[in-house]
Amino acid sequence: MVKGTSRQVLLVRSPDETLFEQAIFIIKEGSKPVTEEMLLQEADRLLKKPMHPMKARLYGPVWAACGAAIMAAVWAVSVLA
């Protein structure tokens, strides 16, 4: 879907393309003005920030449980209605 809005995007190319080619950061609208160097420092900080191992393991099961709960609710509403 294409919207008629203009967004500021920061595209960071990976020096080692074994895992990913590039990272795309979308700048919030109405954010305070920052320099290009500040944007690159923040992107670098986010890319180097390790994800907690427990969070990485929980994402899949949590989303699967949420999907199952939503489908159960939809099924219940369609059967009982």
mmCIF file of the N, C-alpha and C atoms, coordinates in Angstrom:
data_MODEL
# 
_entry.id   MODEL 
# 
loop_
_atom_site.group_PDB 
_atom_site.id 
_atom_site.type_symbol 
_atom_site.label_atom_id 
_atom_site.label_alt_id 
_atom_site.label_comp_id 
_atom_site.label_asym_id 
_atom_site.label_entity_id 
_atom_site.label_seq_id 
_atom_site.pdbx_PDB_ins_code 
_atom_site.Cartn_x 
_atom_site.Cartn_y 
_atom_site.Cartn_z 
_atom_site.occupancy 
_atom_site.B_iso_or_equiv 
_atom_site.pdbx_formal_charge 
_atom_site.auth_seq_id 
_atom_site.auth_comp_id 
_atom_site.auth_asym_id 
_atom_site.auth_atom_id 
_atom_site.pdbx_PDB_model_num 
ATOM 1   N N  . MET A 1 1  ? 0.846   -1.164  0.000  1.00 0.00 ? 1  MET A N  1 
ATOM 2   C CA . MET A 1 1  ? 0.000   0.000   0.000  1.00 0.00 ? 1  MET A CA 1 
ATOM 3   C C  . MET A 1 1  ? 0.899   1.236   0.000  1.00 0.00 ? 1  MET A C  1 
ATOM 4   N N  . VAL A 1 2  ? 0.545   2.211   -0.781 1.00 0.00 ? 2  VAL A N  1 
ATOM 5   C CA . VAL A 1 2  ? 1.314   3.438   -0.876 1.00 0.00 ? 2  VAL A CA 1 
ATOM 6   C C  . VAL A 1 2  ? 0.499   4.573   -0.273 1.00 0.00 ? 2  VAL A C  1 
ATOM 7   N N  . LYS A 1 3  ? 1.119   5.306   0.629  1.00 0.00 ? 3  LYS A N  1 
ATOM 8   C CA . LYS A 1 3  ? 0.457   6.465   1.220  1.00 0.00 ? 3  LYS A CA 1 
ATOM 9   C C  . LYS A 1 3  ? 1.057   7.724   0.616  1.00 0.00 ? 3  LYS A C  1 
ATOM 10  N N  . GLY A 1 4  ? 0.320   8.787   0.688  1.00 0.00 ? 4  GLY A N  1 
ATOM 11  C CA . GLY A 1 4  ? 0.780   10.039  0.122  1.00 0.00 ? 4  GLY A CA 1 
ATOM 12  C C  . GLY A 1 4  ? 1.547   10.888  1.113  1.00 0.00 ? 4  GLY A C  1 
ATOM 13  N N  . THR A 1 5  ? 2.415   10.271  1.899  1.00 0.00 ? 5  THR A N  1 
ATOM 14  C CA . THR A 1 5  ? 3.197   11.027  2.865  1.00 0.00 ? 5  THR A CA 1 
ATOM 15  C C  . THR A 1 5  ? 4.675   10.901  2.539  1.00 0.00 ? 5  THR A C  1 
ATOM 16  N N  . SER A 1 6  ? 5.401   11.879  2.961  1.00 0.00 ? 6  SER A N  1 
ATOM 17  C CA . SER A 1 6  ? 6.846   11.886  2.765  1.00 0.00 ? 6  SER A CA 1 
ATOM 18  C C  . SER A 1 6  ? 7.504   11.603  4.102  1.00 0.00 ? 6  SER A C  1 
ATOM 19  N N  . ARG A 1 7  ? 8.450   10.664  4.137  1.00 0.00 ? 7  ARG A N  1 
ATOM 20  C CA . ARG A 1 7  ? 9.127   10.295  5.376  1.00 0.00 ? 7  ARG A CA 1 
ATOM 21  C C  . ARG A 1 7  ? 10.627  10.465  5.191  1.00 0.00 ? 7  ARG A C  1 
ATOM 22  N N  . GLN A 1 8  ? 11.305  10.796  6.288  1.00 0.00 ? 8  GLN A N  1 
ATOM 23  C CA . GLN A 1 8  ? 12.756  10.832  6.252  1.00 0.00 ? 8  GLN A CA 1 
ATOM 24  C C  . GLN A 1 8  ? 13.267  9.448   6.620  1.00 0.00 ? 8  GLN A C  1 
ATOM 25  N N  . VAL A 1 9  ? 14.194  8.941   5.821  1.00 0.00 ? 9  VAL A N  1 
ATOM 26  C CA . VAL A 1 9  ? 14.705  7.592   6.012  1.00 0.00 ? 9  VAL A CA 1 
ATOM 27  C C  . VAL A 1 9  ? 16.222  7.637   6.067  1.00 0.00 ? 9  VAL A C  1 
ATOM 28  N N  . LEU A 1 10 ? 16.787  6.861   6.995  1.00 0.00 ? 10 LEU A N  1 
ATOM 29  C CA . LEU A 1 10 ? 18.233  6.702   7.085  1.00 0.00 ? 10 LEU A CA 1 
ATOM 30  C C  . LEU A 1 10 ? 18.546  5.285   6.645  1.00 0.00 ? 10 LEU A C  1 
ATOM 31  N N  . LEU A 1 11 ? 19.330  5.143   5.600  1.00 0.00 ? 11 LEU A N  1 
ATOM 32  C CA . LEU A 1 11 ? 19.707  3.848   5.052  1.00 0.00 ? 11 LEU A CA 1 
ATOM 33  C C  . LEU A 1 11 ? 21.165  3.597   5.405  1.00 0.00 ? 11 LEU A C  1 
ATOM 34  N N  . VAL A 1 12 ? 21.429  2.513   6.144  1.00 0.00 ? 12 VAL A N  1 
ATOM 35  C CA . VAL A 1 12 ? 22.789  2.181   6.568  1.00 0.00 ? 12 VAL A CA 1 
ATOM 36  C C  . VAL A 1 12 ? 23.181  0.882   5.890  1.00 0.00 ? 12 VAL A C  1 
ATOM 37  N N  . ARG A 1 13 ? 24.201  0.941   5.069  1.00 0.00 ? 13 ARG A N  1 
ATOM 38  C CA . ARG A 1 13 ? 24.688  -0.256  4.377  1.00 0.00 ? 13 ARG A CA 1 
ATOM 39  C C  . ARG A 1 13 ? 25.665  -1.005  5.278  1.00 0.00 ? 13 ARG A C  1 
ATOM 40  N N  . SER A 1 14 ? 25.590  -2.332  5.217  1.00 0.00 ? 14 SER A N  1 
ATOM 41  C CA . SER A 1 14 ? 26.444  -3.176  6.038  1.00 0.00 ? 14 SER A CA 1 
ATOM 42  C C  . SER A 1 14 ? 27.827  -3.302  5.409  1.00 0.00 ? 14 SER A C  1 
ATOM 43  N N  . PRO A 1 15 ? 28.883  -3.155  6.216  1.00 0.00 ? 15 PRO A N  1 
ATOM 44  C CA . PRO A 1 15 ? 30.222  -3.351  5.658  1.00 0.00 ? 15 PRO A CA 1 
ATOM 45  C C  . PRO A 1 15 ? 30.479  -4.818  5.316  1.00 0.00 ? 15 PRO A C  1 
ATOM 46  N N  . ASP A 1 16 ? 29.840  -5.729  6.047  1.00 0.00 ? 16 ASP A N  1 
ATOM 47  C CA . ASP A 1 16 ? 29.977  -7.163  5.804  1.00 0.00 ? 16 ASP A CA 1 
ATOM 48  C C  . ASP A 1 16 ? 28.598  -7.701  5.463  1.00 0.00 ? 16 ASP A C  1 
ATOM 49  N N  . GLU A 1 17 ? 28.352  -8.023  4.218  1.00 0.00 ? 17 GLU A N  1 
ATOM 50  C CA . GLU A 1 17 ? 27.008  -8.377  3.765  1.00 0.00 ? 17 GLU A CA 1 
ATOM 51  C C  . GLU A 1 17 ? 26.698  -9.863  3.908  1.00 0.00 ? 17 GLU A C  1 
ATOM 52  N N  . THR A 1 18 ? 27.316  -10.550 4.871  1.00 0.00 ? 18 THR A N  1 
ATOM 53  C CA . THR A 1 18 ? 27.010  -11.970 5.048  1.00 0.00 ? 18 THR A CA 1 
ATOM 54  C C  . THR A 1 18 ? 25.639  -12.181 5.677  1.00 0.00 ? 18 THR A C  1 
ATOM 55  N N  . LEU A 1 19 ? 25.234  -11.299 6.595  1.00 0.00 ? 19 LEU A N  1 
ATOM 56  C CA . LEU A 1 19 ? 23.943  -11.464 7.259  1.00 0.00 ? 19 LEU A CA 1 
ATOM 57  C C  . LEU A 1 19 ? 22.868  -10.553 6.693  1.00 0.00 ? 19 LEU A C  1 
ATOM 58  N N  . PHE A 1 20 ? 23.192  -9.295  6.489  1.00 0.00 ? 20 PHE A N  1 
ATOM 59  C CA . PHE A 1 20 ? 22.203  -8.383  5.933  1.00 0.00 ? 20 PHE A CA 1 
ATOM 60  C C  . PHE A 1 20 ? 22.894  -7.386  5.031  1.00 0.00 ? 20 PHE A C  1 
ATOM 61  N N  . GLU A 1 21 ? 22.118  -6.873  4.100  1.00 0.00 ? 21 GLU A N  1 
ATOM 62  C CA . GLU A 1 21 ? 22.644  -5.943  3.108  1.00 0.00 ? 21 GLU A CA 1 
ATOM 63  C C  . GLU A 1 21 ? 22.579  -4.506  3.597  1.00 0.00 ? 21 GLU A C  1 
ATOM 64  N N  . GLN A 1 22 ? 21.454  -4.160  4.247  1.00 0.00 ? 22 GLN A N  1 
ATOM 65  C CA . GLN A 1 22 ? 21.277  -2.791  4.700  1.00 0.00 ? 22 GLN A CA 1 
ATOM 66  C C  . GLN A 1 22 ? 20.244  -2.746  5.820  1.00 0.00 ? 22 GLN A C  1 
ATOM 67  N N  . ALA A 1 23 ? 20.295  -1.692  6.595  1.00 0.00 ? 23 ALA A N  1 
ATOM 68  C CA . ALA A 1 23 ? 19.300  -1.443  7.639  1.00 0.00 ? 23 ALA A CA 1 
ATOM 69  C C  . ALA A 1 23 ? 18.599  -0.136  7.307  1.00 0.00 ? 23 ALA A C  1 
ATOM 70  N N  . ILE A 1 24 ? 17.294  -0.104  7.521  1.00 0.00 ? 24 ILE A N  1 
ATOM 71  C CA . ILE A 1 24 ? 16.508  1.080   7.198  1.00 0.00 ? 24 ILE A CA 1 
ATOM 72  C C  . ILE A 1 24 ? 15.893  1.625   8.482  1.00 0.00 ? 24 ILE A C  1 
ATOM 73  N N  . PHE A 1 25 ? 16.168  2.884   8.787  1.00 0.00 ? 25 PHE A N  1 
ATOM 74  C CA . PHE A 1 25 ? 15.613  3.557   9.948  1.00 0.00 ? 25 PHE A CA 1 
ATOM 75  C C  . PHE A 1 25 ? 14.691  4.663   9.444  1.00 0.00 ? 25 PHE A C  1 
ATOM 76  N N  . ILE A 1 26 ? 13.463  4.691   9.957  1.00 0.00 ? 26 ILE A N  1 
ATOM 77  C CA . ILE A 1 26 ? 12.502  5.731   9.575  1.00 0.00 ? 26 ILE A CA 1 
ATOM 78  C C  . ILE A 1 26 ? 12.468  6.760   10.706 1.00 0.00 ? 26 ILE A C  1 
ATOM 79  N N  . ILE A 1 27 ? 12.775  8.006   10.374 1.00 0.00 ? 27 ILE A N  1 
ATOM 80  C CA . ILE A 1 27 ? 12.849  9.085   11.356 1.00 0.00 ? 27 ILE A CA 1 
ATOM 81  C C  . ILE A 1 27 ? 11.432  9.516   11.747 1.00 0.00 ? 27 ILE A C  1 
ATOM 82  N N  . LYS A 1 28 ? 11.192  9.667   13.048 1.00 0.00 ? 28 LYS A N  1 
ATOM 83  C CA . LYS A 1 28 ? 9.885   10.102  13.532 1.00 0.00 ? 28 LYS A CA 1 
ATOM 84  C C  . LYS A 1 28 ? 9.568   11.502  13.018 1.00 0.00 ? 28 LYS A C  1 
ATOM 85  N N  . GLU A 1 29 ? 8.287   11.690  12.680 1.00 0.00 ? 29 GLU A N  1 
ATOM 86  C CA . GLU A 1 29 ? 7.846   13.030  12.296 1.00 0.00 ? 29 GLU A CA 1 
ATOM 87  C C  . GLU A 1 29 ? 7.818   13.911  13.531 1.00 0.00 ? 29 GLU A C  1 
ATOM 88  N N  . GLY A 1 30 ? 8.221   15.142  13.379 1.00 0.00 ? 30 GLY A N  1 
ATOM 89  C CA . GLY A 1 30 ? 8.198   16.080  14.495 1.00 0.00 ? 30 GLY A CA 1 
ATOM 90  C C  . GLY A 1 30 ? 9.346   15.907  15.468 1.00 0.00 ? 30 GLY A C  1 
ATOM 91  N N  . SER A 1 31 ? 10.321  15.069  15.119 1.00 0.00 ? 31 SER A N  1 
ATOM 92  C CA . SER A 1 31 ? 11.460  14.915  16.016 1.00 0.00 ? 31 SER A CA 1 
ATOM 93  C C  . SER A 1 31 ? 12.360  16.150  15.908 1.00 0.00 ? 31 SER A C  1 
ATOM 94  N N  . LYS A 1 32 ? 13.118  16.376  16.962 1.00 0.00 ? 32 LYS A N  1 
ATOM 95  C CA . LYS A 1 32 ? 13.975  17.555  16.961 1.00 0.00 ? 32 LYS A CA 1 
ATOM 96  C C  . LYS A 1 32 ? 15.042  17.425  15.872 1.00 0.00 ? 32 LYS A C  1 
ATOM 97  N N  . PRO A 1 33 ? 15.494  18.525  15.323 1.00 0.00 ? 33 PRO A N  1 
ATOM 98  C CA . PRO A 1 33 ? 16.514  18.474  14.272 1.00 0.00 ? 33 PRO A CA 1 
ATOM 99  C C  . PRO A 1 33 ? 17.832  17.916  14.819 1.00 0.00 ? 33 PRO A C  1 
ATOM 100 N N  . VAL A 1 34 ? 18.403  17.006  14.065 1.00 0.00 ? 34 VAL A N  1 
ATOM 101 C CA . VAL A 1 34 ? 19.677  16.404  14.464 1.00 0.00 ? 34 VAL A CA 1 
ATOM 102 C C  . VAL A 1 34 ? 20.619  16.405  13.270 1.00 0.00 ? 34 VAL A C  1 
ATOM 103 N N  . THR A 1 35 ? 21.895  16.250  13.556 1.00 0.00 ? 35 THR A N  1 
ATOM 104 C CA . THR A 1 35 ? 22.881  16.208  12.484 1.00 0.00 ? 35 THR A CA 1 
ATOM 105 C C  . THR A 1 35 ? 22.973  14.792  11.921 1.00 0.00 ? 35 THR A C  1 
ATOM 106 N N  . GLU A 1 36 ? 23.562  14.696  10.764 1.00 0.00 ? 36 GLU A N  1 
ATOM 107 C CA . GLU A 1 36 ? 23.758  13.389  10.131 1.00 0.00 ? 36 GLU A CA 1 
ATOM 108 C C  . GLU A 1 36 ? 24.633  12.502  11.017 1.00 0.00 ? 36 GLU A C  1 
ATOM 109 N N  . GLU A 1 37 ? 25.638  13.100  11.639 1.00 0.00 ? 37 GLU A N  1 
ATOM 110 C CA . GLU A 1 37 ? 26.533  12.339  12.511 1.00 0.00 ? 37 GLU A CA 1 
ATOM 111 C C  . GLU A 1 37 ? 25.776  11.758  13.702 1.00 0.00 ? 37 GLU A C  1 
ATOM 112 N N  . MET A 1 38 ? 24.850  12.540  14.281 1.00 0.00 ? 38 MET A N  1 
ATOM 113 C CA . MET A 1 38 ? 24.051  12.049  15.406 1.00 0.00 ? 38 MET A CA 1 
ATOM 114 C C  . MET A 1 38 ? 23.167  10.879  14.978 1.00 0.00 ? 38 MET A C  1 
ATOM 115 N N  . LEU A 1 39 ? 22.581  10.961  13.783 1.00 0.00 ? 39 LEU A N  1 
ATOM 116 C CA . LEU A 1 39 ? 21.762  9.874   13.272 1.00 0.00 ? 39 LEU A CA 1 
ATOM 117 C C  . LEU A 1 39 ? 22.578  8.607   13.082 1.00 0.00 ? 39 LEU A C  1 
ATOM 118 N N  . LEU A 1 40 ? 23.759  8.754   12.509 1.00 0.00 ? 40 LEU A N  1 
ATOM 119 C CA . LEU A 1 40 ? 24.614  7.585   12.288 1.00 0.00 ? 40 LEU A CA 1 
ATOM 120 C C  . LEU A 1 40 ? 25.085  6.976   13.599 1.00 0.00 ? 40 LEU A C  1 
ATOM 121 N N  . GLN A 1 41 ? 25.380  7.803   14.610 1.00 0.00 ? 41 GLN A N  1 
ATOM 122 C CA . GLN A 1 41 ? 25.784  7.282   15.916 1.00 0.00 ? 41 GLN A CA 1 
ATOM 123 C C  . GLN A 1 41 ? 24.649  6.495   16.562 1.00 0.00 ? 41 GLN A C  1 
ATOM 124 N N  . GLU A 1 42 ? 23.435  7.013   16.470 1.00 0.00 ? 42 GLU A N  1 
ATOM 125 C CA . GLU A 1 42 ? 22.277  6.321   17.051 1.00 0.00 ? 42 GLU A CA 1 
ATOM 126 C C  . GLU A 1 42 ? 22.006  5.008   16.316 1.00 0.00 ? 42 GLU A C  1 
ATOM 127 N N  . ALA A 1 43 ? 22.108  5.023   14.994 1.00 0.00 ? 43 ALA A N  1 
ATOM 128 C CA . ALA A 1 43 ? 21.909  3.799   14.222 1.00 0.00 ? 43 ALA A CA 1 
ATOM 129 C C  . ALA A 1 43 ? 22.972  2.769   14.578 1.00 0.00 ? 43 ALA A C  1 
ATOM 130 N N  . ASP A 1 44 ? 24.212  3.208   14.726 1.00 0.00 ? 44 ASP A N  1 
ATOM 131 C CA . ASP A 1 44 ? 25.301  2.313   15.102 1.00 0.00 ? 44 ASP A CA 1 
ATOM 132 C C  . ASP A 1 44 ? 25.048  1.716   16.491 1.00 0.00 ? 44 ASP A C  1 
ATOM 133 N N  . ARG A 1 45 ? 24.569  2.548   17.418 1.00 0.00 ? 45 ARG A N  1 
ATOM 134 C CA . ARG A 1 45 ? 24.285  2.070   18.776 1.00 0.00 ? 45 ARG A CA 1 
ATOM 135 C C  . ARG A 1 45 ? 23.181  1.001   18.750 1.00 0.00 ? 45 ARG A C  1 
ATOM 136 N N  . LEU A 1 46 ? 22.139  1.239   17.962 1.00 0.00 ? 46 LEU A N  1 
ATOM 137 C CA . LEU A 1 46 ? 21.043  0.286   17.889 1.00 0.00 ? 46 LEU A CA 1 
ATOM 138 C C  . LEU A 1 46 ? 21.459  -1.019  17.228 1.00 0.00 ? 46 LEU A C  1 
ATOM 139 N N  . LEU A 1 47 ? 22.291  -0.927  16.219 1.00 0.00 ? 47 LEU A N  1 
ATOM 140 C CA . LEU A 1 47 ? 22.729  -2.134  15.527 1.00 0.00 ? 47 LEU A CA 1 
ATOM 141 C C  . LEU A 1 47 ? 23.645  -2.986  16.395 1.00 0.00 ? 47 LEU A C  1 
ATOM 142 N N  . LYS A 1 48 ? 24.403  -2.365  17.276 1.00 0.00 ? 48 LYS A N  1 
ATOM 143 C CA . LYS A 1 48 ? 25.331  -3.108  18.125 1.00 0.00 ? 48 LYS A CA 1 
ATOM 144 C C  . LYS A 1 48 ? 24.706  -3.600  19.424 1.00 0.00 ? 48 LYS A C  1 
ATOM 145 N N  . LYS A 1 49 ? 23.504  -3.114  19.738 1.00 0.00 ? 49 LYS A N  1 
ATOM 146 C CA . LYS A 1 49 ? 22.841  -3.475  20.984 1.00 0.00 ? 49 LYS A CA 1 
ATOM 147 C C  . LYS A 1 49 ? 22.384  -4.936  20.911 1.00 0.00 ? 49 LYS A C  1 
ATOM 148 N N  . PRO A 1 50 ? 22.891  -5.788  21.801 1.00 0.00 ? 50 PRO A N  1 
ATOM 149 C CA . PRO A 1 50 ? 22.487  -7.196  21.740 1.00 0.00 ? 50 PRO A CA 1 
ATOM 150 C C  . PRO A 1 50 ? 21.074  -7.395  22.293 1.00 0.00 ? 50 PRO A C  1 
ATOM 151 N N  . MET A 1 51 ? 20.353  -8.335  21.710 1.00 0.00 ? 51 MET A N  1 
ATOM 152 C CA . MET A 1 51 ? 19.027  -8.663  22.206 1.00 0.00 ? 51 MET A CA 1 
ATOM 153 C C  . MET A 1 51 ? 19.180  -9.664  23.341 1.00 0.00 ? 51 MET A C  1 
ATOM 154 N N  . HIS A 1 52 ? 18.417  -9.466  24.380 1.00 0.00 ? 52 HIS A N  1 
ATOM 155 C CA . HIS A 1 52 ? 18.453  -10.381 25.514 1.00 0.00 ? 52 HIS A CA 1 
ATOM 156 C C  . HIS A 1 52 ? 18.039  -11.773 25.024 1.00 0.00 ? 52 HIS A C  1 
ATOM 157 N N  . PRO A 1 53 ? 18.780  -12.839 25.385 1.00 0.00 ? 53 PRO A N  1 
ATOM 158 C CA . PRO A 1 53 ? 18.456  -14.183 24.875 1.00 0.00 ? 53 PRO A CA 1 
ATOM 159 C C  . PRO A 1 53 ? 17.038  -14.636 25.206 1.00 0.00 ? 53 PRO A C  1 
ATOM 160 N N  . MET A 1 54 ? 16.535  -14.265 26.379 1.00 0.00 ? 54 MET A N  1 
ATOM 161 C CA . MET A 1 54 ? 15.188  -14.685 26.744 1.00 0.00 ? 54 MET A CA 1 
ATOM 162 C C  . MET A 1 54 ? 14.150  -14.006 25.854 1.00 0.00 ? 54 MET A C  1 
ATOM 163 N N  . LYS A 1 55 ? 14.364  -12.726 25.508 1.00 0.00 ? 55 LYS A N  1 
ATOM 164 C CA . LYS A 1 55 ? 13.440  -12.037 24.610 1.00 0.00 ? 55 LYS A CA 1 
ATOM 165 C C  . LYS A 1 55 ? 13.418  -12.712 23.254 1.00 0.00 ? 55 LYS A C  1 
ATOM 166 N N  . ALA A 1 56 ? 14.582  -13.101 22.757 1.00 0.00 ? 56 ALA A N  1 
ATOM 167 C CA . ALA A 1 56 ? 14.668  -13.723 21.444 1.00 0.00 ? 56 ALA A CA 1 
ATOM 168 C C  . ALA A 1 56 ? 13.908  -15.044 21.435 1.00 0.00 ? 56 ALA A C  1 
ATOM 169 N N  . ARG A 1 57 ? 13.949  -15.789 22.532 1.00 0.00 ? 57 ARG A N  1 
ATOM 170 C CA . ARG A 1 57 ? 13.258  -17.075 22.595 1.00 0.00 ? 57 ARG A CA 1 
ATOM 171 C C  . ARG A 1 57 ? 11.757  -16.911 22.812 1.00 0.00 ? 57 ARG A C  1 
ATOM 172 N N  . LEU A 1 58 ? 11.322  -15.823 23.414 1.00 0.00 ? 58 LEU A N  1 
ATOM 173 C CA . LEU A 1 58 ? 9.910   -15.648 23.731 1.00 0.00 ? 58 LEU A CA 1 
ATOM 174 C C  . LEU A 1 58 ? 9.088   -15.081 22.580 1.00 0.00 ? 58 LEU A C  1 
ATOM 175 N N  . TYR A 1 59 ? 9.701   -14.376 21.664 1.00 0.00 ? 59 TYR A N  1 
ATOM 176 C CA . TYR A 1 59 ? 8.926   -13.708 20.625 1.00 0.00 ? 59 TYR A CA 1 
ATOM 177 C C  . TYR A 1 59 ? 8.049   -14.670 19.834 1.00 0.00 ? 59 TYR A C  1 
ATOM 178 N N  . GLY A 1 60 ? 8.596   -15.759 19.350 1.00 0.00 ? 60 GLY A N  1 
ATOM 179 C CA . GLY A 1 60 ? 7.824   -16.719 18.554 1.00 0.00 ? 60 GLY A CA 1 
ATOM 180 C C  . GLY A 1 60 ? 6.645   -17.294 19.313 1.00 0.00 ? 60 GLY A C  1 
ATOM 181 N N  . PRO A 1 61 ? 6.877   -17.902 20.483 1.00 0.00 ? 61 PRO A N  1 
ATOM 182 C CA . PRO A 1 61 ? 5.752   -18.472 21.240 1.00 0.00 ? 61 PRO A CA 1 
ATOM 183 C C  . PRO A 1 61 ? 4.710   -17.434 21.657 1.00 0.00 ? 61 PRO A C  1 
ATOM 184 N N  . VAL A 1 62 ? 5.137   -16.233 21.999 1.00 0.00 ? 62 VAL A N  1 
ATOM 185 C CA . VAL A 1 62 ? 4.182   -15.196 22.403 1.00 0.00 ? 62 VAL A CA 1 
ATOM 186 C C  . VAL A 1 62 ? 3.281   -14.824 21.236 1.00 0.00 ? 62 VAL A C  1 
ATOM 187 N N  . TRP A 1 63 ? 3.861   -14.595 20.049 1.00 0.00 ? 63 TRP A N  1 
ATOM 188 C CA . TRP A 1 63 ? 3.051   -14.244 18.887 1.00 0.00 ? 63 TRP A CA 1 
ATOM 189 C C  . TRP A 1 63 ? 2.148   -15.405 18.475 1.00 0.00 ? 63 TRP A C  1 
ATOM 190 N N  . ALA A 1 64 ? 2.645   -16.644 18.595 1.00 0.00 ? 64 ALA A N  1 
ATOM 191 C CA . ALA A 1 64 ? 1.815   -17.805 18.263 1.00 0.00 ? 64 ALA A CA 1 
ATOM 192 C C  . ALA A 1 64 ? 0.621   -17.900 19.216 1.00 0.00 ? 64 ALA A C  1 
ATOM 193 N N  . ALA A 1 65 ? 0.850   -17.671 20.504 1.00 0.00 ? 65 ALA A N  1 
ATOM 194 C CA . ALA A 1 65 ? -0.236  -17.717 21.486 1.00 0.00 ? 65 ALA A CA 1 
ATOM 195 C C  . ALA A 1 65 ? -1.247  -16.603 21.228 1.00 0.00 ? 65 ALA A C  1 
ATOM 196 N N  . CYS A 1 66 ? -0.768  -15.411 20.894 1.00 0.00 ? 66 CYS A N  1 
ATOM 197 C CA . CYS A 1 66 ? -1.676  -14.300 20.582 1.00 0.00 ? 66 CYS A CA 1 
ATOM 198 C C  . CYS A 1 66 ? -2.531  -14.624 19.358 1.00 0.00 ? 66 CYS A C  1 
ATOM 199 N N  . GLY A 1 67 ? -1.915  -15.177 18.342 1.00 0.00 ? 67 GLY A N  1 
ATOM 200 C CA . GLY A 1 67 ? -2.657  -15.551 17.138 1.00 0.00 ? 67 GLY A CA 1 
ATOM 201 C C  . GLY A 1 67 ? -3.692  -16.622 17.427 1.00 0.00 ? 67 GLY A C  1 
ATOM 202 N N  . ALA A 1 68 ? -3.317  -17.612 18.243 1.00 0.00 ? 68 ALA A N  1 
ATOM 203 C CA . ALA A 1 68 ? -4.256  -18.676 18.603 1.00 0.00 ? 68 ALA A CA 1 
ATOM 204 C C  . ALA A 1 68 ? -5.430  -18.111 19.399 1.00 0.00 ? 68 ALA A C  1 
ATOM 205 N N  . ALA A 1 69 ? -5.153  -17.191 20.323 1.00 0.00 ? 69 ALA A N  1 
ATOM 206 C CA . ALA A 1 69 ? -6.220  -16.595 21.130 1.00 0.00 ? 69 ALA A CA 1 
ATOM 207 C C  . ALA A 1 69 ? -7.175  -15.780 20.265 1.00 0.00 ? 69 ALA A C  1 
ATOM 208 N N  . ILE A 1 70 ? -6.644  -15.022 19.326 1.00 0.00 ? 70 ILE A N  1 
ATOM 209 C CA . ILE A 1 70 ? -7.493  -14.229 18.433 1.00 0.00 ? 70 ILE A CA 1 
ATOM 210 C C  . ILE A 1 70 ? -8.357  -15.141 17.570 1.00 0.00 ? 70 ILE A C  1 
ATOM 211 N N  . MET A 1 71 ? -7.764  -16.199 17.028 1.00 0.00 ? 71 MET A N  1 
ATOM 212 C CA . MET A 1 71 ? -8.533  -17.124 16.192 1.00 0.00 ? 71 MET A CA 1 
ATOM 213 C C  . MET A 1 71 ? -9.601  -17.838 17.003 1.00 0.00 ? 71 MET A C  1 
ATOM 214 N N  . ALA A 1 72 ? -9.302  -18.182 18.256 1.00 0.00 ? 72 ALA A N  1 
ATOM 215 C CA . ALA A 1 72 ? -10.298 -18.817 19.121 1.00 0.00 ? 72 ALA A CA 1 
ATOM 216 C C  . ALA A 1 72 ? -11.458 -17.864 19.386 1.00 0.00 ? 72 ALA A C  1 
ATOM 217 N N  . ALA A 1 73 ? -11.139 -16.594 19.602 1.00 0.00 ? 73 ALA A N  1 
ATOM 218 C CA . ALA A 1 73 ? -12.192 -15.599 19.837 1.00 0.00 ? 73 ALA A CA 1 
ATOM 219 C C  . ALA A 1 73 ? -13.057 -15.430 18.585 1.00 0.00 ? 73 ALA A C  1 
ATOM 220 N N  . VAL A 1 74 ? -12.432 -15.352 17.420 1.00 0.00 ? 74 VAL A N  1 
ATOM 221 C CA . VAL A 1 74 ? -13.188 -15.214 16.166 1.00 0.00 ? 74 VAL A CA 1 
ATOM 222 C C  . VAL A 1 74 ? -14.065 -16.439 15.951 1.00 0.00 ? 74 VAL A C  1 
ATOM 223 N N  . TRP A 1 75 ? -13.517 -17.626 16.203 1.00 0.00 ? 75 TRP A N  1 
ATOM 224 C CA . TRP A 1 75 ? -14.287 -18.858 16.042 1.00 0.00 ? 75 TRP A CA 1 
ATOM 225 C C  . TRP A 1 75 ? -15.477 -18.864 17.002 1.00 0.00 ? 75 TRP A C  1 
ATOM 226 N N  . ALA A 1 76 ? -15.237 -18.493 18.262 1.00 0.00 ? 76 ALA A N  1 
ATOM 227 C CA . ALA A 1 76 ? -16.311 -18.482 19.263 1.00 0.00 ? 76 ALA A CA 1 
ATOM 228 C C  . ALA A 1 76 ? -17.425 -17.514 18.869 1.00 0.00 ? 76 ALA A C  1 
ATOM 229 N N  . VAL A 1 77 ? -17.055 -16.332 18.405 1.00 0.00 ? 77 VAL A N  1 
ATOM 230 C CA . VAL A 1 77 ? -18.051 -15.350 17.983 1.00 0.00 ? 77 VAL A CA 1 
ATOM 231 C C  . VAL A 1 77 ? -18.836 -15.864 16.777 1.00 0.00 ? 77 VAL A C  1 
ATOM 232 N N  . SER A 1 78 ? -18.178 -16.496 15.831 1.00 0.00 ? 78 SER A N  1 
ATOM 233 C CA . SER A 1 78 ? -18.877 -16.967 14.634 1.00 0.00 ? 78 SER A CA 1 
ATOM 234 C C  . SER A 1 78 ? -19.783 -18.160 14.940 1.00 0.00 ? 78 SER A C  1 
ATOM 235 N N  . VAL A 1 79 ? -19.408 -19.003 15.894 1.00 0.00 ? 79 VAL A N  1 
ATOM 236 C CA . VAL A 1 79 ? -20.238 -20.149 16.244 1.00 0.00 ? 79 VAL A CA 1 
ATOM 237 C C  . VAL A 1 79 ? -21.427 -19.725 17.108 1.00 0.00 ? 79 VAL A C  1 
ATOM 238 N N  . LEU A 1 80 ? -21.189 -18.807 18.034 1.00 0.00 ? 80 LEU A N  1 
ATOM 239 C CA . LEU A 1 80 ? -22.241 -18.400 18.960 1.00 0.00 ? 80 LEU A CA 1 
ATOM 240 C C  . LEU A 1 80 ? -23.190 -17.345 18.390 1.00 0.00 ? 80 LEU A C  1 
ATOM 241 N N  . ALA A 1 81 ? -22.793 -16.703 17.335 1.00 0.00 ? 81 ALA A N  1 
ATOM 242 C CA . ALA A 1 81 ? -23.639 -15.636 16.769 1.00 0.00 ? 81 ALA A CA 1 
ATOM 243 C C  . ALA A 1 81 ? -24.697 -16.169 15.863 1.00 0.00 ? 81 ALA A C  1 
# 
